[in-house]
Amino acid sequence: MSLVEIKNLEHRYGNHTVLAGLNLTLEEGEIIGLLGPNGVGKTTLMKILCGLIQNYDGSVLVDGQPIGVHSKSIISYLPERTYFRKSENVKSAIGMFRDFYKDFDEKKAMEMAMDLKLDSKQKIGTMSKGMQEKLQLVFVMSRKAKLFVLDEPMGGVDPTTRDYILTTILNQYTENSSILLSTHLVHDVEQIFDRAVFLKQGRVFLNEQVDVLRAETGMSVDQYFREVYR
């Protein structure tokens, strides 16, 4: 059974069509790059998978079931923007996640926070944007989810932290889970992808294993990306 099955997915913002009959199937055990320029529907698709957008047409199944309680229990979502309360500190936020998610690994979260040099007593409101993004990654990747949905996880971090994030993603990957990751840093990230999904004009333009893509085009994923969207 496929982990994600999407058929004829359509979504509009007012008179603007964002997704126009999109079809996509994702299997377990893959790291998938969701790629395309701004405005092609990457974030909208991720929000639909995570149950944050509900006004759409078409069929969306996760683990064989419609979006709902079950899908939310097995998806760990990293949004493009942070969502923490500024008055909380790292330790209290970890406690909140522990209470909210049954699959949350508190020990792992504390270890990751230490690795990223995040002070457990620091108020989130006093952190820089980059520090808040690191903390958000800690929470998302400390769950034992079946599908990790990561929207631009490396947008505001330095190269050293980027390497740590990539290592964390690889360590979290198992044959029973998948990672769907959107990024504009294709050159820096493509080495971890098993599959690339390109969106264009609200539809899937390409859904291919990266090894096949490289062999058939003679290009890297980044080179092909630039060719498609130039």
C-alpha positions in Angstrom: 0.0 0.0 0.0 1.3 3.5 -0.9 1.9 5.9 1.9 0.3 8.8 0.1 -2.2 8.6 -2.8 -3.5 11.8 -4.3 -6.0 11.9 -7.2 -7.3 14.9 -9.1 -6.5 17.3 -6.3 -7.7 20.9 -7.0 -7.5 24.0 -4.8 -8.1 27.6 -5.4 -7.5 30.9 -3.6 -10.3 33.1 -4.8 -10.0 33.1 -8.6 -6.5 31.8 -8.6 -6.0 28.0 -9.2 -3.1 26.7 -7.1 -3.5 23.0 -7.7 -5.2 21.9 -10.9 -5.9 18.1 -11.0 -2.7 17.0 -9.3 -2.0 13.3 -9.1 0.8 11.9 -6.9 1.7 8.6 -5.3 4.4 8.3 -2.7 5.8 5.1 -1.2 7.3 4.3 2.2 11.0 4.4 2.7 11.9 7.4 0.5 13.3 10.9 0.9 11.4 13.0 -1.6 12.3 16.4 -2.8 9.2 18.5 -3.6 10.6 21.1 -6.0 9.5 24.2 -7.9 9.6 28.0 -7.8 7.4 30.0 -5.5 3.8 29.9 -6.3 3.5 26.4 -7.8 1.7 25.0 -4.8 4.3 23.2 -2.7 3.2 24.7 0.6 -0.4 24.3 -0.3 0.0 20.6 -1.0 1.9 20.1 2.3 -0.8 21.9 4.3 -3.5 19.7 2.6 -1.6 16.6 3.6 -1.3 17.9 7.2 -5.0 18.7 7.4 -4.5 22.5 7.6 -6.3 23.2 4.4 -9.6 21.3 4.0 -11.4 23.1 1.2 -10.2 21.1 -1.8 -11.6 18.8 -4.5 -10.2 15.4 -5.2 -9.0 12.5 -3.1 -6.2 12.5 -0.6 -5.3 9.3 1.3 -2.5 8.9 3.8 -1.7 5.4 5.0 -4.9 4.3 3.2 -7.2 6.7 5.0 -8.6 10.2 4.3 -7.0 13.1 6.1 -8.1 13.1 9.7 -7.2 11.9 13.2 -5.1 9.0 11.9 -3.1 10.9 9.3 -2.3 13.7 11.8 -1.0 11.1 14.3 1.6 9.8 11.8 2.6 13.0 10.1 5.2 15.3 11.6 5.1 18.8 10.0 7.7 21.5 9.8 6.0 24.7 8.5 7.8 27.4 6.7 7.2 29.8 9.6 7.8 29.2 13.3 4.7 28.9 15.6 6.0 29.0 19.2 4.7 31.1 22.0 7.4 33.7 22.8 6.9 33.3 26.5 7.9 29.7 26.6 11.5 28.4 27.0 13.0 25.3 25.3 12.4 23.0 28.2 8.7 23.9 28.6 8.1 23.6 24.9 9.6 20.1 24.9 7.3 19.2 27.8 4.3 20.5 25.8 5.3 18.3 22.8 5.8 15.3 25.1 2.2 15.7 26.4 0.7 16.4 23.0 2.3 13.6 20.9 2.5 10.0 22.0 5.4 9.3 19.6 7.5 12.2 20.8 11.0 11.2 22.1 11.8 13.7 24.9 15.4 12.4 25.4 16.2 12.7 21.7 14.8 16.2 21.6 17.0 17.3 24.5 20.1 15.7 22.9 19.4 17.5 19.6 18.8 20.8 21.4 22.2 20.4 23.1 23.9 19.5 19.8 22.5 22.7 18.3 23.7 24.7 21.4 20.1 25.7 22.4 19.8 26.9 26.0 16.9 24.9 27.6 16.1 27.9 29.8 16.1 30.6 27.1 12.8 32.2 26.2 11.8 31.5 22.6 10.9 35.2 22.1 14.5 36.2 22.7 15.9 33.7 20.1 16.9 34.7 16.6 14.9 33.5 13.6 17.6 30.9 12.9 17.6 29.6 16.5 13.8 29.3 16.4 14.1 27.3 13.1 16.6 25.0 14.7 14.3 24.4 17.7 11.3 23.7 15.4 13.4 21.1 13.6 14.2 19.5 17.0 10.6 19.0 17.8 9.6 17.7 14.3 12.4 15.2 14.0 12.0 13.9 17.5 8.7 12.2 16.7 8.5 8.6 15.4 6.3 9.5 12.5 5.6 7.7 9.3 5.7 10.8 7.2 7.8 13.9 7.8 6.7 16.9 5.9 9.4 19.6 5.9 8.7 23.0 4.3 12.1 24.8 3.7 13.8 23.4 6.7 17.1 25.1 5.9 16.0 28.5 4.7 17.5 30.5 7.5 20.4 28.5 8.9 24.2 28.6 8.4 26.0 26.0 6.4 27.2 24.1 9.5 23.7 23.8 10.8 22.5 22.8 7.4 24.9 19.8 7.5 23.6 18.9 10.9 20.0 19.1 9.6 20.8 16.8 6.6 22.5 14.3 8.9 19.5 14.4 11.2 17.1 13.8 8.3 19.2 10.8 7.1 19.3 9.3 10.6 15.6 9.6 10.9 14.9 7.9 7.6 13.8 4.2 7.8 12.2 1.8 5.4 8.9 2.3 7.1 8.8 6.1 6.9 9.2 8.8 4.3 10.3 12.4 4.2 8.8 15.0 1.9 11.0 18.0 1.8 10.6 21.3 -0.1 13.6 23.4 -0.7 15.1 26.1 -3.0 18.6 24.9 -2.1 18.5 22.0 -4.6 22.3 21.9 -5.2 23.0 21.6 -1.4 20.3 19.0 -0.7 19.9 16.8 -3.7 22.4 14.2 -2.5 20.0 12.9 0.1 17.0 12.6 -2.3 15.7 9.2 -3.5 13.0 10.8 -5.6 12.3 14.2 -7.1 8.8 15.6 -7.6 8.6 18.8 -9.7 5.4 20.9 -9.6 4.4 23.1 -12.5 1.2 24.9 -13.3 -0.6 23.2 -10.4 0.3 19.7 -11.5 3.1 17.1 -11.1 5.5 17.8 -14.0 8.0 15.1 -12.9 8.0 12.3 -10.4 11.1 10.2 -10.8 13.9 8.5 -8.8 16.9 10.8 -8.9 19.3 8.1 -10.2 17.0 7.5 -13.2 16.7 11.3 -13.7 20.4 11.8 -13.7 21.0 8.8 -16.1 18.3 9.8 -18.5 19.1 13.6 -18.7 22.9 13.5 -18.0 22.2 16.3 -15.5 22.1 16.7 -11.7 18.8 17.4 -10.2 19.8 21.1 -9.7 20.8 21.4 -13.4 17.6 19.9 -14.5 15.6 22.1 -12.2 17.2 25.2 -13.7 16.5 23.9 -17.2 12.8 23.3 -16.4 12.1 26.5 -14.6 14.4 29.0 -16.5 
